[in-house]
């Protein structure tokens, strides 16, 4: 059977793994990459999740990475957080 995982579930899971269980970015990235690669896992936008995970692996906050990945089709990206603005500028946004 297929398992649908919304991006909001991934966002919440990352927060719980990091804050409640103390996992670091490399461990979470590895787990999420393996989870998303399972043949029965269905994501709303696999390409967007792949982009977000790469940004996350490169040091971006996971929530910020999801926001940036979701805005790829937009001409301009205006986040509120200055830290995200600096990181997004390096990615052509």
SELUMGU-936605 format. One record per atom (N, C-alpha, C): residue number from 1; atom name; x, y, z. Coordinates in nm, 2 decimals, padded with zeros to 4 digits, m for minus. Layout:
N
kese k:NUM a:CA px:X py:Y pz:Z
...
END
This chain:
93
kese k:1 a:N px:00.08 py:m00.12 pz:00.00
kese k:1 a:CA px:00.00 py:00.00 pz:00.00
kese k:1 a:C px:00.09 py:00.13 pz:00.00
kese k:2 a:N px:00.04 py:00.23 pz:m00.06
kese k:2 a:CA px:00.11 py:00.36 pz:m00.07
kese k:2 a:C px:00.08 py:00.43 pz:00.06
kese k:3 a:N px:00.19 py:00.51 pz:00.10
kese k:3 a:CA px:00.18 py:00.60 pz:00.22
kese k:3 a:C px:00.20 py:00.74 pz:00.17
kese k:4 a:N px:00.10 py:00.83 pz:00.19
kese k:4 a:CA px:00.11 py:00.97 pz:00.15
kese k:4 a:C px:00.16 py:01.04 pz:00.27
kese k:5 a:N px:00.27 py:01.12 pz:00.25
kese k:5 a:CA px:00.33 py:01.20 pz:00.35
kese k:5 a:C px:00.32 py:01.35 pz:00.31
kese k:6 a:N px:00.23 py:01.43 pz:00.37
kese k:6 a:CA px:00.23 py:01.57 pz:00.34
kese k:6 a:C px:00.36 py:01.64 pz:00.38
kese k:7 a:N px:00.39 py:01.75 pz:00.32
kese k:7 a:CA px:00.51 py:01.83 pz:00.36
kese k:7 a:C px:00.50 py:01.88 pz:00.51
kese k:8 a:N px:00.38 py:01.91 pz:00.55
kese k:8 a:CA px:00.36 py:01.96 pz:00.69
kese k:8 a:C px:00.40 py:01.85 pz:00.79
kese k:9 a:N px:00.37 py:01.72 pz:00.75
kese k:9 a:CA px:00.41 py:01.61 pz:00.84
kese k:9 a:C px:00.57 py:01.60 pz:00.85
kese k:10 a:N px:00.63 py:01.62 pz:00.74
kese k:10 a:CA px:00.78 py:01.62 pz:00.73
kese k:10 a:C px:00.83 py:01.73 pz:00.82
kese k:11 a:N px:00.77 py:01.85 pz:00.81
kese k:11 a:CA px:00.81 py:01.97 pz:00.88
kese k:11 a:C px:00.80 py:01.94 pz:01.03
kese k:12 a:N px:00.69 py:01.89 pz:01.07
kese k:12 a:CA px:00.67 py:01.86 pz:01.21
kese k:12 a:C px:00.76 py:01.75 pz:01.26
kese k:13 a:N px:00.78 py:01.65 pz:01.18
kese k:13 a:CA px:00.87 py:01.54 pz:01.22
kese k:13 a:C px:01.02 py:01.59 pz:01.24
kese k:14 a:N px:01.06 py:01.68 pz:01.15
kese k:14 a:CA px:01.20 py:01.73 pz:01.16
kese k:14 a:C px:01.21 py:01.81 pz:01.30
kese k:15 a:N px:01.11 py:01.89 pz:01.33
kese k:15 a:CA px:01.11 py:01.96 pz:01.46
kese k:15 a:C px:01.12 py:01.87 pz:01.58
kese k:16 a:N px:01.03 py:01.76 pz:01.58
kese k:16 a:CA px:01.03 py:01.67 pz:01.69
kese k:16 a:C px:01.17 py:01.59 pz:01.70
kese k:17 a:N px:01.22 py:01.55 pz:01.59
kese k:17 a:CA px:01.35 py:01.48 pz:01.59
kese k:17 a:C px:01.46 py:01.57 pz:01.64
kese k:18 a:N px:01.46 py:01.69 pz:01.60
kese k:18 a:CA px:01.56 py:01.78 pz:01.64
kese k:18 a:C px:01.55 py:01.83 pz:01.79
kese k:19 a:N px:01.43 py:01.88 pz:01.82
kese k:19 a:CA px:01.41 py:01.93 pz:01.95
kese k:19 a:C px:01.38 py:01.83 pz:02.06
kese k:20 a:N px:01.30 py:01.73 pz:02.04
kese k:20 a:CA px:01.26 py:01.64 pz:02.14
kese k:20 a:C px:01.36 py:01.52 pz:02.16
kese k:21 a:N px:01.42 py:01.48 pz:02.04
kese k:21 a:CA px:01.51 py:01.37 pz:02.05
kese k:21 a:C px:01.66 py:01.40 pz:02.03
kese k:22 a:N px:01.69 py:01.53 pz:01.99
kese k:22 a:CA px:01.82 py:01.57 pz:01.98
kese k:22 a:C px:01.90 py:01.52 pz:01.86
kese k:23 a:N px:01.83 py:01.48 pz:01.76
kese k:23 a:CA px:01.90 py:01.44 pz:01.64
kese k:23 a:C px:01.96 py:01.56 pz:01.56
kese k:24 a:N px:02.07 py:01.55 pz:01.50
kese k:24 a:CA px:02.13 py:01.65 pz:01.42
kese k:24 a:C px:02.09 py:01.65 pz:01.28
kese k:25 a:N px:02.12 py:01.75 pz:01.21
kese k:25 a:CA px:02.09 py:01.76 pz:01.06
kese k:25 a:C px:02.13 py:01.64 pz:00.98
kese k:26 a:N px:02.26 py:01.60 pz:00.99
kese k:26 a:CA px:02.30 py:01.48 pz:00.91
kese k:26 a:C px:02.21 py:01.36 pz:00.93
kese k:27 a:N px:02.17 py:01.33 pz:01.05
kese k:27 a:CA px:02.09 py:01.21 pz:01.08
kese k:27 a:C px:01.95 py:01.23 pz:01.03
kese k:28 a:N px:01.89 py:01.35 pz:01.04
kese k:28 a:CA px:01.76 py:01.37 pz:01.00
kese k:28 a:C px:01.76 py:01.37 pz:00.84
kese k:29 a:N px:01.86 py:01.43 pz:00.78
kese k:29 a:CA px:01.86 py:01.44 pz:00.64
kese k:29 a:C px:01.87 py:01.29 pz:00.58
kese k:30 a:N px:01.96 py:01.21 pz:00.64
kese k:30 a:CA px:01.97 py:01.07 pz:00.60
kese k:30 a:C px:01.84 py:01.00 pz:00.61
kese k:31 a:N px:01.78 py:01.01 pz:00.73
kese k:31 a:CA px:01.65 py:00.94 pz:00.75
kese k:31 a:C px:01.54 py:00.99 pz:00.65
kese k:32 a:N px:01.53 py:01.12 pz:00.63
kese k:32 a:CA px:01.43 py:01.17 pz:00.54
kese k:32 a:C px:01.46 py:01.13 pz:00.39
kese k:33 a:N px:01.58 py:01.13 pz:00.36
kese k:33 a:CA px:01.62 py:01.09 pz:00.22
kese k:33 a:C px:01.58 py:00.95 pz:00.20
kese k:34 a:N px:01.61 py:00.86 pz:00.29
kese k:34 a:CA px:01.57 py:00.72 pz:00.28
kese k:34 a:C px:01.42 py:00.70 pz:00.28
kese k:35 a:N px:01.35 py:00.77 pz:00.37
kese k:35 a:CA px:01.21 py:00.76 pz:00.38
kese k:35 a:C px:01.14 py:00.81 pz:00.24
kese k:36 a:N px:01.19 py:00.92 pz:00.19
kese k:36 a:CA px:01.13 py:00.97 pz:00.07
kese k:36 a:C px:01.16 py:00.88 pz:m00.05
kese k:37 a:N px:01.27 py:00.80 pz:m00.04
kese k:37 a:CA px:01.31 py:00.72 pz:m00.15
kese k:37 a:C px:01.24 py:00.58 pz:m00.15
kese k:38 a:N px:01.16 py:00.55 pz:m00.05
kese k:38 a:CA px:01.09 py:00.42 pz:m00.05
kese k:38 a:C px:00.99 py:00.42 pz:m00.16
kese k:39 a:N px:00.98 py:00.30 pz:m00.22
kese k:39 a:CA px:00.89 py:00.30 pz:m00.34
kese k:39 a:C px:00.74 py:00.32 pz:m00.31
kese k:40 a:N px:00.70 py:00.29 pz:m00.19
kese k:40 a:CA px:00.55 py:00.31 pz:m00.15
kese k:40 a:C px:00.52 py:00.45 pz:m00.09
kese k:41 a:N px:00.62 py:00.53 pz:m00.08
kese k:41 a:CA px:00.60 py:00.67 pz:m00.02
kese k:41 a:C px:00.56 py:00.76 pz:m00.13
kese k:42 a:N px:00.45 py:00.83 pz:m00.11
kese k:42 a:CA px:00.40 py:00.93 pz:m00.20
kese k:42 a:C px:00.41 py:01.07 pz:m00.14
kese k:43 a:N px:00.48 py:01.16 pz:m00.21
kese k:43 a:CA px:00.49 py:01.30 pz:m00.16
kese k:43 a:C px:00.41 py:01.39 pz:m00.25
kese k:44 a:N px:00.36 py:01.50 pz:m00.20
kese k:44 a:CA px:00.28 py:01.60 pz:m00.28
kese k:44 a:C px:00.37 py:01.65 pz:m00.40
kese k:45 a:N px:00.50 py:01.67 pz:m00.37
kese k:45 a:CA px:00.59 py:01.73 pz:m00.47
kese k:45 a:C px:00.73 py:01.67 pz:m00.45
kese k:46 a:N px:00.76 py:01.56 pz:m00.50
kese k:46 a:CA px:00.89 py:01.50 pz:m00.48
kese k:46 a:C px:01.01 py:01.59 pz:m00.51
kese k:47 a:N px:01.00 py:01.66 pz:m00.62
kese k:47 a:CA px:01.11 py:01.75 pz:m00.66
kese k:47 a:C px:01.12 py:01.86 pz:m00.56
kese k:48 a:N px:01.01 py:01.92 pz:m00.51
kese k:48 a:CA px:01.02 py:02.02 pz:m00.41
kese k:48 a:C px:01.08 py:01.97 pz:m00.28
kese k:49 a:N px:01.05 py:01.85 pz:m00.24
kese k:49 a:CA px:01.11 py:01.79 pz:m00.12
kese k:49 a:C px:01.26 py:01.76 pz:m00.14
kese k:50 a:N px:01.29 py:01.72 pz:m00.25
kese k:50 a:CA px:01.44 py:01.70 pz:m00.28
kese k:50 a:C px:01.51 py:01.83 pz:m00.28
kese k:51 a:N px:01.46 py:01.93 pz:m00.33
kese k:51 a:CA px:01.52 py:02.07 pz:m00.32
kese k:51 a:C px:01.53 py:02.11 pz:m00.18
kese k:52 a:N px:01.43 py:02.10 pz:m00.10
kese k:52 a:CA px:01.43 py:02.14 pz:00.04
kese k:52 a:C px:01.53 py:02.06 pz:00.12
kese k:53 a:N px:01.54 py:01.93 pz:00.09
kese k:53 a:CA px:01.63 py:01.84 pz:00.17
kese k:53 a:C px:01.78 py:01.88 pz:00.13
kese k:54 a:N px:01.80 py:01.92 pz:00.01
kese k:54 a:CA px:01.94 py:01.96 pz:m00.03
kese k:54 a:C px:01.97 py:02.10 pz:00.04
kese k:55 a:N px:01.88 py:02.19 pz:00.04
kese k:55 a:CA px:01.90 py:02.31 pz:00.11
kese k:55 a:C px:01.93 py:02.29 pz:00.26
kese k:56 a:N px:01.85 py:02.20 pz:00.32
kese k:56 a:CA px:01.87 py:02.16 pz:00.46
kese k:56 a:C px:02.00 py:02.10 pz:00.48
kese k:57 a:N px:02.05 py:02.01 pz:00.40
kese k:57 a:CA px:02.18 py:01.95 pz:00.41
kese k:57 a:C px:02.29 py:02.06 pz:00.40
kese k:58 a:N px:02.26 py:02.16 pz:00.32
kese k:58 a:CA px:02.36 py:02.27 pz:00.30
kese k:58 a:C px:02.36 py:02.37 pz:00.42
kese k:59 a:N px:02.27 py:02.35 pz:00.52
kese k:59 a:CA px:02.28 py:02.43 pz:00.64
kese k:59 a:C px:02.16 py:02.52 pz:00.67
kese k:60 a:N px:02.06 py:02.51 pz:00.58
kese k:60 a:CA px:01.94 py:02.59 pz:00.60
kese k:60 a:C px:01.84 py:02.52 pz:00.70
kese k:61 a:N px:01.77 py:02.60 pz:00.77
kese k:61 a:CA px:01.66 py:02.55 pz:00.86
kese k:61 a:C px:01.56 py:02.47 pz:00.77
kese k:62 a:N px:01.51 py:02.36 pz:00.81
kese k:62 a:CA px:01.42 py:02.28 pz:00.73
kese k:62 a:C px:01.29 py:02.35 pz:00.69
kese k:63 a:N px:01.23 py:02.42 pz:00.78
kese k:63 a:CA px:01.11 py:02.50 pz:00.75
kese k:63 a:C px:01.14 py:02.61 pz:00.64
kese k:64 a:N px:01.25 py:02.68 pz:00.66
kese k:64 a:CA px:01.30 py:02.78 pz:00.56
kese k:64 a:C px:01.32 py:02.71 pz:00.42
kese k:65 a:N px:01.38 py:02.59 pz:00.43
kese k:65 a:CA px:01.41 py:02.52 pz:00.31
kese k:65 a:C px:01.29 py:02.48 pz:00.23
kese k:66 a:N px:01.18 py:02.44 pz:00.31
kese k:66 a:CA px:01.06 py:02.41 pz:00.24
kese k:66 a:C px:00.99 py:02.53 pz:00.18
kese k:67 a:N px:01.00 py:02.65 pz:00.25
kese k:67 a:CA px:00.94 py:02.77 pz:00.20
kese k:67 a:C px:01.02 py:02.81 pz:00.07
kese k:68 a:N px:01.15 py:02.80 pz:00.07
kese k:68 a:CA px:01.23 py:02.84 pz:m00.05
kese k:68 a:C px:01.20 py:02.75 pz:m00.16
kese k:69 a:N px:01.19 py:02.62 pz:m00.13
kese k:69 a:CA px:01.16 py:02.52 pz:m00.24
kese k:69 a:C px:01.02 py:02.54 pz:m00.30
kese k:70 a:N px:00.93 py:02.58 pz:m00.22
kese k:70 a:CA px:00.79 py:02.61 pz:m00.26
kese k:70 a:C px:00.78 py:02.73 pz:m00.35
kese k:71 a:N px:00.88 py:02.82 pz:m00.34
kese k:71 a:CA px:00.87 py:02.95 pz:m00.41
kese k:71 a:C px:00.96 py:02.95 pz:m00.54
kese k:72 a:N px:01.01 py:02.83 pz:m00.58
kese k:72 a:CA px:01.10 py:02.83 pz:m00.70
kese k:72 a:C px:01.03 py:02.88 pz:m00.82
kese k:73 a:N px:00.90 py:02.87 pz:m00.84
kese k:73 a:CA px:00.84 py:02.92 pz:m00.96
kese k:73 a:C px:00.81 py:03.07 pz:m00.95
kese k:74 a:N px:00.83 py:03.13 pz:m00.84
kese k:74 a:CA px:00.81 py:03.27 pz:m00.82
kese k:74 a:C px:00.92 py:03.35 pz:m00.87
kese k:75 a:N px:00.90 py:03.47 pz:m00.92
kese k:75 a:CA px:01.01 py:03.56 pz:m00.97
kese k:75 a:C px:01.08 py:03.62 pz:m00.85
kese k:76 a:N px:01.02 py:03.64 pz:m00.74
kese k:76 a:CA px:01.08 py:03.71 pz:m00.62
kese k:76 a:C px:01.03 py:03.64 pz:m00.50
kese k:77 a:N px:01.12 py:03.63 pz:m00.40
kese k:77 a:CA px:01.10 py:03.56 pz:m00.27
kese k:77 a:C px:01.12 py:03.66 pz:m00.16
kese k:78 a:N px:01.02 py:03.69 pz:m00.08
kese k:78 a:CA px:01.04 py:03.79 pz:00.03
kese k:78 a:C px:01.01 py:03.73 pz:00.16
kese k:79 a:N px:01.11 py:03.66 pz:00.22
kese k:79 a:CA px:01.09 py:03.61 pz:00.36
kese k:79 a:C px:01.10 py:03.72 pz:00.46
kese k:80 a:N px:01.05 py:03.69 pz:00.58
kese k:80 a:CA px:01.06 py:03.78 pz:00.69
kese k:80 a:C px:01.20 py:03.77 pz:00.76
kese k:81 a:N px:01.26 py:03.66 pz:00.77
kese k:81 a:CA px:01.38 py:03.63 pz:00.84
kese k:81 a:C px:01.50 py:03.68 pz:00.76
kese k:82 a:N px:01.58 py:03.76 pz:00.82
kese k:82 a:CA px:01.70 py:03.81 pz:00.75
kese k:82 a:C px:01.80 py:03.69 pz:00.72
kese k:83 a:N px:01.81 py:03.60 pz:00.81
kese k:83 a:CA px:01.90 py:03.48 pz:00.79
kese k:83 a:C px:01.86 py:03.41 pz:00.67
kese k:84 a:N px:01.73 py:03.39 pz:00.65
kese k:84 a:CA px:01.68 py:03.32 pz:00.53
kese k:84 a:C px:01.70 py:03.40 pz:00.40
kese k:85 a:N px:01.69 py:03.53 pz:00.41
kese k:85 a:CA px:01.72 py:03.62 pz:00.30
kese k:85 a:C px:01.86 py:03.60 pz:00.25
kese k:86 a:N px:01.96 py:03.60 pz:00.34
kese k:86 a:CA px:02.10 py:03.58 pz:00.30
kese k:86 a:C px:02.12 py:03.44 pz:00.24
kese k:87 a:N px:02.06 py:03.34 pz:00.30
kese k:87 a:CA px:02.08 py:03.20 pz:00.24
kese k:87 a:C px:02.01 py:03.19 pz:00.11
kese k:88 a:N px:01.89 py:03.25 pz:00.09
kese k:88 a:CA px:01.81 py:03.24 pz:m00.03
kese k:88 a:C px:01.89 py:03.31 pz:m00.14
kese k:89 a:N px:01.95 py:03.42 pz:m00.11
kese k:89 a:CA px:02.02 py:03.50 pz:m00.22
kese k:89 a:C px:02.13 py:03.42 pz:m00.28
kese k:90 a:N px:02.19 py:03.33 pz:m00.21
kese k:90 a:CA px:02.30 py:03.24 pz:m00.26
kese k:90 a:C px:02.24 py:03.13 pz:m00.35
kese k:91 a:N px:02.11 py:03.12 pz:m00.35
kese k:91 a:CA px:02.05 py:03.01 pz:m00.43
kese k:91 a:C px:01.97 py:03.07 pz:m00.55
kese k:92 a:N px:01.99 py:03.20 pz:m00.58
kese k:92 a:CA px:01.93 py:03.26 pz:m00.70
kese k:92 a:C px:01.79 py:03.31 pz:m00.68
kese k:93 a:N px:01.75 py:03.32 pz:m00.55
kese k:93 a:CA px:01.61 py:03.37 pz:m00.53
kese k:93 a:C px:01.62 py:03.52 pz:m00.49
END
